[in-house]
Every structure is written in structure tokens, then in C-alpha cells.
Amino acid sequence: MNKPFHLRLKQEYLPLFIYLTFLASFFGSTLAYPRLSYLFLYRIFLGFLFVLICIDIILNRVEVKRFLNFSSYFLVGWSAYSLLSFLWAQDIKSALRDQVFLTVNIVVILIFMYYSNYIRWNVLENIILFSYVVNILVGYWEIITDRHLWTSKIPLYNLHRTPSTFFANPNDFATYLVLYLPFILNFIVREKLLTLKKIVALTVTLLSVPLLILTTSRANYIGFVLALIVYFLLINNSERREYLKHAFVIFLFLIVLIGFKLDFGFLSKIGGMIATQLSSLSDFSTSSLTSNVRRELLIVYGLSFLYDYLFLGVGAGNSRVLMEKVRQYTVNVELHNWFLDVLVCYGLIVFALYVIWIFYVIYKLLHVKGSNNKLKLPAVSTIASLAAFGISSISSSKMIEMRIMWFLFALALFIITSPQEDKGEPEN
């Protein structure tokens, strides 16, 4: 017997477009016709998804109780405060731009929370693995050919053999590698037999390390190590043994490469690059206006503008407008620090609630990790990613536009709210 349309809509059509939107998010504006770069596949799927949700609301109504929690209150309140900040924002156009990004991404998070009963985790993690593999392949294609996708800004930076894949710059790509690596590790520690997925996960994990190093993203070096440590500490003993076993295999493989010099000098170059990047962390030379000094000035000027606005925030998207006034000193106008961007644009109250919300999400994920829920291991991965996020998020210049960050929070709320029992609704 065929299900009525209103049930098929919620159980089949909506989840399908959620999966398609999630998949397209990892490839961004690359999946677009260059002359219509603003209309890429992610936005098309997202538009169809919004239409289906409107139809679902009309046919099935809204289950209000699914929205009554701290996460939804905070996210909706954040968007509302952002809109309120238009009253004192200097540049309405910039404010409107950031308001659109913020609201759309918050709606995506709420969609994952609201429809968690109808989304399957195994589909989501297969999408994550597939997109990770494609990004790794494209990254090595960039290194070998010294060519890049049409959306990459690498040529503008005059960089060579530096991967950025489907992202605008290497920092964004490095952030992606770090935030989603813990989900790839699940395929390694969970499956005892040497399945195809496990082999693929092992391979891309190994290959992701040289790519991460070649991005020269120092914050993500630290985030990478932090994610691995948190992941190792949270998994149970049997999974930890599996984790260590495969880590030892990878370590032996690297030793063989070094011992027989099969890397053609690649590892020695990487070693020198790491040493240079780590030493630059302590370089605060004002004579050459190093990256550290510029970041320091961005923080100082950002906080001074926040003070001028009585700690209420300078208004959505207006940090860039104000930083233009001191660009001669900072060179950059982006704050290059997501947490600082939230503080300066939206004020002290929103920033404090944002930090509390992140810890609230981690606390809820720890509850899932300690239960019999079959999403225990994904909860561990998400906590590891959120731990790395605190460091990695200072690498990219405009995190508000990075869908990978918002989808990380969407996955977190999905794990928290999904019972992972019987999917769907009864047909009667």
C-alpha cells in the first residue's frame, strides 16, 4: 500500500534533498557555470529544500516541541539580534550580506535538528567520506600539475603547488581537513575487518597529512594534533587499541619512506617547512610587519571598535567596514578569528552566549557518548572536531561564509536530538 503524500514528503523527499544539500556543500561554488557563479548547486538544492519544508509545514504542521530547547532559543535570538544591529550599523549592505549568511546557516542547523528522526547517519557519514576522498584527489592533482580549480584564489597569491581544492584558499581547505578528519577515523576504529571503506579511510587519512602541511596553515597544525588527542582520549579501550594499531602501521610506513628515501626528498622538504612555520609562531618583528603582528593589530583595533560601540557590537558584517580605516597598519580587513568576529560584530552578550552554547553542545554530546545510543562514536568525532574548531577557526578569514563550519554544528545537533531508534512515523 502506497504511503500518503504528506508522509512520503517527510520520510523520503525531504531527507533526500537534505542529503543532496549536504553533499553539494562540500564543493561550493565550483559546481556552477562560471558566468553564473552565484547560482551553484548547493544553493539550488537548498532552495528546493526550503520549498519542500514550506509544503511540509502546510500539510503536517510544525511540531513546536522539537524547537523548544536552548540551542534553538540561542540561534534564533542570535539572528534576531543581528537584525536589530542594523539600527547602528554604518554599512547596511555589509550588514545585510552577513545577515543572509547567518540566517540561512542557522536555518540549516535547525533543519538537521527538526528532521533528525528522518535522517540516517550512515548516509551522512558516507557523504563525508566520499567528499573527503574527492578533496584529497583534487589536492594531489593541484600539487602535481600546479593547476587549480576556477574558484581558487591561489593564483592571486602567487603560490605554487599549494592545495586549496574546492575552497578559495589553502587556509579554508586546511580547516576542512582538520574538522572532518575525526569522522574519517570512525571508519578505521569501528570496522574490525579490512573492508573497502576501512582501506579508503586509512589511505585518505595518511594522504591528508602531507596536504595539510603544504597548506602552511599553522593554526590547523595545532588543531589537527588537538583533534587526534581528544578523539583518542574519548574512544573506548577496544577502539583505542584499533586506533593505535593503525597509527603504528602508518608510522612504520613513514619510517620506510624515510629509510629508503622513496619520497624523493619530499619528507625532508616537509620537515623544513614545518620547522619554518613553527618558528614563525614566535616572530613578532614589527620591522617586517609579520603575520603575527598583523593578527595582533587586528585584535587590538577590533576590541577598540567594540569599546566605541559600548560592547554591543559594531553591527553584522561591519567589522570589515571599520577595519578599512586602519588598513594601512593591519594590511588585512578581515579579523582572521571567528570568535573575535562574533565578539566585535555582535557584542559581548551574544559572544558569551555563543561560547556557553558550544560547551552546552559538547556536554550533550558527552551524554550521547556515555549512553547506549548507536551514535556514540559519531558523538566522539564531533567533540574532537569542536575541540579543534577552537583553534582552526582562527585560520580562515571569513568563517561566516564557510558551510563546513555550520554543517559541523548541524551534525552535532542531529546527533543530540536523534533517538536513532525507529525512523519515520506510523502510517495509520
Secondary structure as a PSIPRED ss2 file (coil, helix, strand):
# PSIPRED VFORMAT (PSIPRED V4.0)

   1 M C   1.000  0.000  0.000
   2 N C   1.000  0.000  0.000
   3 K C   1.000  0.000  0.000
   4 P C   1.000  0.000  0.000
   5 F H   0.000  1.000  0.000
   6 H H   0.000  1.000  0.000
   7 L H   0.000  1.000  0.000
   8 R H   0.000  1.000  0.000
   9 L H   0.000  1.000  0.000
  10 K H   0.000  1.000  0.000
  11 Q H   0.000  1.000  0.000
  12 E H   0.000  1.000  0.000
  13 Y H   0.000  1.000  0.000
  14 L H   0.000  1.000  0.000
  15 P H   0.000  1.000  0.000
  16 L H   0.000  1.000  0.000
  17 F H   0.000  1.000  0.000
  18 I H   0.000  1.000  0.000
  19 Y H   0.000  1.000  0.000
  20 L H   0.000  1.000  0.000
  21 T H   0.000  1.000  0.000
  22 F H   0.000  1.000  0.000
  23 L H   0.000  1.000  0.000
  24 A H   0.000  1.000  0.000
  25 S H   0.000  1.000  0.000
  26 F C   1.000  0.000  0.000
  27 F C   1.000  0.000  0.000
  28 G H   0.000  1.000  0.000
  29 S H   0.000  1.000  0.000
  30 T H   0.000  1.000  0.000
  31 L C   1.000  0.000  0.000
  32 A C   1.000  0.000  0.000
  33 Y C   1.000  0.000  0.000
  34 P H   0.000  1.000  0.000
  35 R H   0.000  1.000  0.000
  36 L H   0.000  1.000  0.000
  37 S C   1.000  0.000  0.000
  38 Y C   1.000  0.000  0.000
  39 L C   1.000  0.000  0.000
  40 F C   1.000  0.000  0.000
  41 L H   0.000  1.000  0.000
  42 Y H   0.000  1.000  0.000
  43 R H   0.000  1.000  0.000
  44 I H   0.000  1.000  0.000
  45 F H   0.000  1.000  0.000
  46 L H   0.000  1.000  0.000
  47 G H   0.000  1.000  0.000
  48 F H   0.000  1.000  0.000
  49 L H   0.000  1.000  0.000
  50 F H   0.000  1.000  0.000
  51 V H   0.000  1.000  0.000
  52 L H   0.000  1.000  0.000
  53 I H   0.000  1.000  0.000
  54 C H   0.000  1.000  0.000
  55 I H   0.000  1.000  0.000
  56 D H   0.000  1.000  0.000
  57 I H   0.000  1.000  0.000
  58 I H   0.000  1.000  0.000
  59 L H   0.000  1.000  0.000
  60 N H   0.000  1.000  0.000
  61 R C   1.000  0.000  0.000
  62 V C   1.000  0.000  0.000
  63 E C   1.000  0.000  0.000
  64 V H   0.000  1.000  0.000
  65 K H   0.000  1.000  0.000
  66 R H   0.000  1.000  0.000
  67 F H   0.000  1.000  0.000
  68 L C   1.000  0.000  0.000
  69 N C   1.000  0.000  0.000
  70 F H   0.000  1.000  0.000
  71 S H   0.000  1.000  0.000
  72 S H   0.000  1.000  0.000
  73 Y H   0.000  1.000  0.000
  74 F H   0.000  1.000  0.000
  75 L H   0.000  1.000  0.000
  76 V H   0.000  1.000  0.000
  77 G H   0.000  1.000  0.000
  78 W H   0.000  1.000  0.000
  79 S H   0.000  1.000  0.000
  80 A H   0.000  1.000  0.000
  81 Y H   0.000  1.000  0.000
  82 S H   0.000  1.000  0.000
  83 L H   0.000  1.000  0.000
  84 L H   0.000  1.000  0.000
  85 S H   0.000  1.000  0.000
  86 F H   0.000  1.000  0.000
  87 L H   0.000  1.000  0.000
  88 W C   1.000  0.000  0.000
  89 A C   1.000  0.000  0.000
  90 Q C   1.000  0.000  0.000
  91 D C   1.000  0.000  0.000
  92 I H   0.000  1.000  0.000
  93 K H   0.000  1.000  0.000
  94 S H   0.000  1.000  0.000
  95 A H   0.000  1.000  0.000
  96 L H   0.000  1.000  0.000
  97 R H   0.000  1.000  0.000
  98 D H   0.000  1.000  0.000
  99 Q H   0.000  1.000  0.000
 100 V H   0.000  1.000  0.000
 101 F H   0.000  1.000  0.000
 102 L H   0.000  1.000  0.000
 103 T H   0.000  1.000  0.000
 104 V H   0.000  1.000  0.000
 105 N H   0.000  1.000  0.000
 106 I H   0.000  1.000  0.000
 107 V H   0.000  1.000  0.000
 108 V H   0.000  1.000  0.000
 109 I H   0.000  1.000  0.000
 110 L H   0.000  1.000  0.000
 111 I H   0.000  1.000  0.000
 112 F H   0.000  1.000  0.000
 113 M H   0.000  1.000  0.000
 114 Y H   0.000  1.000  0.000
 115 Y C   1.000  0.000  0.000
 116 S C   1.000  0.000  0.000
 117 N C   1.000  0.000  0.000
 118 Y C   1.000  0.000  0.000
 119 I C   1.000  0.000  0.000
 120 R C   1.000  0.000  0.000
 121 W H   0.000  1.000  0.000
 122 N H   0.000  1.000  0.000
 123 V H   0.000  1.000  0.000
 124 L H   0.000  1.000  0.000
 125 E H   0.000  1.000  0.000
 126 N H   0.000  1.000  0.000
 127 I H   0.000  1.000  0.000
 128 I H   0.000  1.000  0.000
 129 L H   0.000  1.000  0.000
 130 F H   0.000  1.000  0.000
 131 S H   0.000  1.000  0.000
 132 Y H   0.000  1.000  0.000
 133 V H   0.000  1.000  0.000
 134 V H   0.000  1.000  0.000
 135 N H   0.000  1.000  0.000
 136 I H   0.000  1.000  0.000
 137 L H   0.000  1.000  0.000
 138 V H   0.000  1.000  0.000
 139 G H   0.000  1.000  0.000
 140 Y H   0.000  1.000  0.000
 141 W H   0.000  1.000  0.000
 142 E H   0.000  1.000  0.000
 143 I H   0.000  1.000  0.000
 144 I H   0.000  1.000  0.000
 145 T H   0.000  1.000  0.000
 146 D C   1.000  0.000  0.000
 147 R C   1.000  0.000  0.000
 148 H C   1.000  0.000  0.000
 149 L C   1.000  0.000  0.000
 150 W C   1.000  0.000  0.000
 151 T C   1.000  0.000  0.000
 152 S C   1.000  0.000  0.000
 153 K C   1.000  0.000  0.000
 154 I H   0.000  1.000  0.000
 155 P H   0.000  1.000  0.000
 156 L H   0.000  1.000  0.000
 157 Y H   0.000  1.000  0.000
 158 N C   1.000  0.000  0.000
 159 L C   1.000  0.000  0.000
 160 H C   1.000  0.000  0.000
 161 R C   1.000  0.000  0.000
 162 T C   1.000  0.000  0.000
 163 P C   1.000  0.000  0.000
 164 S C   1.000  0.000  0.000
 165 T C   1.000  0.000  0.000
 166 F C   1.000  0.000  0.000
 167 F C   1.000  0.000  0.000
 168 A C   1.000  0.000  0.000
 169 N C   1.000  0.000  0.000
 170 P H   0.000  1.000  0.000
 171 N H   0.000  1.000  0.000
 172 D H   0.000  1.000  0.000
 173 F H   0.000  1.000  0.000
 174 A H   0.000  1.000  0.000
 175 T H   0.000  1.000  0.000
 176 Y H   0.000  1.000  0.000
 177 L H   0.000  1.000  0.000
 178 V H   0.000  1.000  0.000
 179 L H   0.000  1.000  0.000
 180 Y H   0.000  1.000  0.000
 181 L H   0.000  1.000  0.000
 182 P H   0.000  1.000  0.000
 183 F H   0.000  1.000  0.000
 184 I H   0.000  1.000  0.000
 185 L H   0.000  1.000  0.000
 186 N H   0.000  1.000  0.000
 187 F H   0.000  1.000  0.000
 188 I H   0.000  1.000  0.000
 189 V H   0.000  1.000  0.000
 190 R H   0.000  1.000  0.000
 191 E C   1.000  0.000  0.000
 192 K C   1.000  0.000  0.000
 193 L C   1.000  0.000  0.000
 194 L C   1.000  0.000  0.000
 195 T C   1.000  0.000  0.000
 196 L H   0.000  1.000  0.000
 197 K H   0.000  1.000  0.000
 198 K H   0.000  1.000  0.000
 199 I H   0.000  1.000  0.000
 200 V H   0.000  1.000  0.000
 201 A H   0.000  1.000  0.000
 202 L H   0.000  1.000  0.000
 203 T H   0.000  1.000  0.000
 204 V H   0.000  1.000  0.000
 205 T H   0.000  1.000  0.000
 206 L H   0.000  1.000  0.000
 207 L H   0.000  1.000  0.000
 208 S H   0.000  1.000  0.000
 209 V H   0.000  1.000  0.000
 210 P H   0.000  1.000  0.000
 211 L H   0.000  1.000  0.000
 212 L H   0.000  1.000  0.000
 213 I H   0.000  1.000  0.000
 214 L H   0.000  1.000  0.000
 215 T C   1.000  0.000  0.000
 216 T C   1.000  0.000  0.000
 217 S C   1.000  0.000  0.000
 218 R H   0.000  1.000  0.000
 219 A H   0.000  1.000  0.000
 220 N H   0.000  1.000  0.000
 221 Y H   0.000  1.000  0.000
 222 I H   0.000  1.000  0.000
 223 G H   0.000  1.000  0.000
 224 F H   0.000  1.000  0.000
 225 V H   0.000  1.000  0.000
 226 L H   0.000  1.000  0.000
 227 A H   0.000  1.000  0.000
 228 L H   0.000  1.000  0.000
 229 I H   0.000  1.000  0.000
 230 V H   0.000  1.000  0.000
 231 Y H   0.000  1.000  0.000
 232 F H   0.000  1.000  0.000
 233 L H   0.000  1.000  0.000
 234 L H   0.000  1.000  0.000
 235 I C   1.000  0.000  0.000
 236 N C   1.000  0.000  0.000
 237 N H   0.000  1.000  0.000
 238 S H   0.000  1.000  0.000
 239 E H   0.000  1.000  0.000
 240 R H   0.000  1.000  0.000
 241 R H   0.000  1.000  0.000
 242 E H   0.000  1.000  0.000
 243 Y H   0.000  1.000  0.000
 244 L H   0.000  1.000  0.000
 245 K H   0.000  1.000  0.000
 246 H H   0.000  1.000  0.000
 247 A H   0.000  1.000  0.000
 248 F H   0.000  1.000  0.000
 249 V H   0.000  1.000  0.000
 250 I H   0.000  1.000  0.000
 251 F H   0.000  1.000  0.000
 252 L H   0.000  1.000  0.000
 253 F H   0.000  1.000  0.000
 254 L H   0.000  1.000  0.000
 255 I H   0.000  1.000  0.000
 256 V H   0.000  1.000  0.000
 257 L H   0.000  1.000  0.000
 258 I H   0.000  1.000  0.000
 259 G H   0.000  1.000  0.000
 260 F H   0.000  1.000  0.000
 261 K C   1.000  0.000  0.000
 262 L C   1.000  0.000  0.000
 263 D C   1.000  0.000  0.000
 264 F C   1.000  0.000  0.000
 265 G C   1.000  0.000  0.000
 266 F H   0.000  1.000  0.000
 267 L H   0.000  1.000  0.000
 268 S H   0.000  1.000  0.000
 269 K H   0.000  1.000  0.000
 270 I H   0.000  1.000  0.000
 271 G H   0.000  1.000  0.000
 272 G H   0.000  1.000  0.000
 273 M H   0.000  1.000  0.000
 274 I H   0.000  1.000  0.000
 275 A H   0.000  1.000  0.000
 276 T H   0.000  1.000  0.000
 277 Q H   0.000  1.000  0.000
 278 L H   0.000  1.000  0.000
 279 S H   0.000  1.000  0.000
 280 S H   0.000  1.000  0.000
 281 L C   1.000  0.000  0.000
 282 S C   1.000  0.000  0.000
 283 D C   1.000  0.000  0.000
 284 F C   1.000  0.000  0.000
 285 S C   1.000  0.000  0.000
 286 T C   1.000  0.000  0.000
 287 S C   1.000  0.000  0.000
 288 S C   1.000  0.000  0.000
 289 L C   1.000  0.000  0.000
 290 T C   1.000  0.000  0.000
 291 S H   0.000  1.000  0.000
 292 N H   0.000  1.000  0.000
 293 V H   0.000  1.000  0.000
 294 R H   0.000  1.000  0.000
 295 R H   0.000  1.000  0.000
 296 E H   0.000  1.000  0.000
 297 L H   0.000  1.000  0.000
 298 L H   0.000  1.000  0.000
 299 I H   0.000  1.000  0.000
 300 V H   0.000  1.000  0.000
 301 Y H   0.000  1.000  0.000
 302 G H   0.000  1.000  0.000
 303 L H   0.000  1.000  0.000
 304 S H   0.000  1.000  0.000
 305 F H   0.000  1.000  0.000
 306 L H   0.000  1.000  0.000
 307 Y H   0.000  1.000  0.000
 308 D H   0.000  1.000  0.000
 309 Y C   1.000  0.000  0.000
 310 L C   1.000  0.000  0.000
 311 F C   1.000  0.000  0.000
 312 L C   1.000  0.000  0.000
 313 G C   1.000  0.000  0.000
 314 V C   1.000  0.000  0.000
 315 G C   1.000  0.000  0.000
 316 A C   1.000  0.000  0.000
 317 G C   1.000  0.000  0.000
 318 N C   1.000  0.000  0.000
 319 S H   0.000  1.000  0.000
 320 R H   0.000  1.000  0.000
 321 V H   0.000  1.000  0.000
 322 L H   0.000  1.000  0.000
 323 M H   0.000  1.000  0.000
 324 E H   0.000  1.000  0.000
 325 K H   0.000  1.000  0.000
 326 V H   0.000  1.000  0.000
 327 R H   0.000  1.000  0.000
 328 Q H   0.000  1.000  0.000
 329 Y H   0.000  1.000  0.000
 330 T H   0.000  1.000  0.000
 331 V C   1.000  0.000  0.000
 332 N C   1.000  0.000  0.000
 333 V C   1.000  0.000  0.000
 334 E C   1.000  0.000  0.000
 335 L C   1.000  0.000  0.000
 336 H C   1.000  0.000  0.000
 337 N C   1.000  0.000  0.000
 338 W H   0.000  1.000  0.000
 339 F H   0.000  1.000  0.000
 340 L H   0.000  1.000  0.000
 341 D H   0.000  1.000  0.000
 342 V H   0.000  1.000  0.000
 343 L H   0.000  1.000  0.000
 344 V H   0.000  1.000  0.000
 345 C H   0.000  1.000  0.000
 346 Y H   0.000  1.000  0.000
 347 G H   0.000  1.000  0.000
 348 L H   0.000  1.000  0.000
 349 I H   0.000  1.000  0.000
 350 V H   0.000  1.000  0.000
 351 F H   0.000  1.000  0.000
 352 A H   0.000  1.000  0.000
 353 L H   0.000  1.000  0.000
 354 Y H   0.000  1.000  0.000
 355 V H   0.000  1.000  0.000
 356 I H   0.000  1.000  0.000
 357 W H   0.000  1.000  0.000
 358 I H   0.000  1.000  0.000
 359 F H   0.000  1.000  0.000
 360 Y H   0.000  1.000  0.000
 361 V H   0.000  1.000  0.000
 362 I H   0.000  1.000  0.000
 363 Y H   0.000  1.000  0.000
 364 K H   0.000  1.000  0.000
 365 L H   0.000  1.000  0.000
 366 L H   0.000  1.000  0.000
 367 H H   0.000  1.000  0.000
 368 V H   0.000  1.000  0.000
 369 K H   0.000  1.000  0.000
 370 G C   1.000  0.000  0.000
 371 S C   1.000  0.000  0.000
 372 N C   1.000  0.000  0.000
 373 N C   1.000  0.000  0.000
 374 K C   1.000  0.000  0.000
 375 L C   1.000  0.000  0.000
 376 K H   0.000  1.000  0.000
 377 L H   0.000  1.000  0.000
 378 P H   0.000  1.000  0.000
 379 A H   0.000  1.000  0.000
 380 V H   0.000  1.000  0.000
 381 S H   0.000  1.000  0.000
 382 T H   0.000  1.000  0.000
 383 I H   0.000  1.000  0.000
 384 A H   0.000  1.000  0.000
 385 S H   0.000  1.000  0.000
 386 L H   0.000  1.000  0.000
 387 A H   0.000  1.000  0.000
 388 A H   0.000  1.000  0.000
 389 F H   0.000  1.000  0.000
 390 G H   0.000  1.000  0.000
 391 I H   0.000  1.000  0.000
 392 S H   0.000  1.000  0.000
 393 S C   1.000  0.000  0.000
 394 I C   1.000  0.000  0.000
 395 S C   1.000  0.000  0.000
 396 S C   1.000  0.000  0.000
 397 S C   1.000  0.000  0.000
 398 K C   1.000  0.000  0.000
 399 M H   0.000  1.000  0.000
 400 I H   0.000  1.000  0.000
 401 E H   0.000  1.000  0.000
 402 M C   1.000  0.000  0.000
 403 R H   0.000  1.000  0.000
 404 I H   0.000  1.000  0.000
 405 M H   0.000  1.000  0.000
 406 W H   0.000  1.000  0.000
 407 F H   0.000  1.000  0.000
 408 L H   0.000  1.000  0.000
 409 F H   0.000  1.000  0.000
 410 A H   0.000  1.000  0.000
 411 L H   0.000  1.000  0.000
 412 A H   0.000  1.000  0.000
 413 L H   0.000  1.000  0.000
 414 F H   0.000  1.000  0.000
 415 I H   0.000  1.000  0.000
 416 I H   0.000  1.000  0.000
 417 T H   0.000  1.000  0.000
 418 S C   1.000  0.000  0.000
 419 P C   1.000  0.000  0.000
 420 Q C   1.000  0.000  0.000
 421 E C   1.000  0.000  0.000
 422 D C   1.000  0.000  0.000
 423 K C   1.000  0.000  0.000
 424 G C   1.000  0.000  0.000
 425 E C   1.000  0.000  0.000
 426 P C   1.000  0.000  0.000
 427 E C   1.000  0.000  0.000
 428 N C   1.000  0.000  0.000
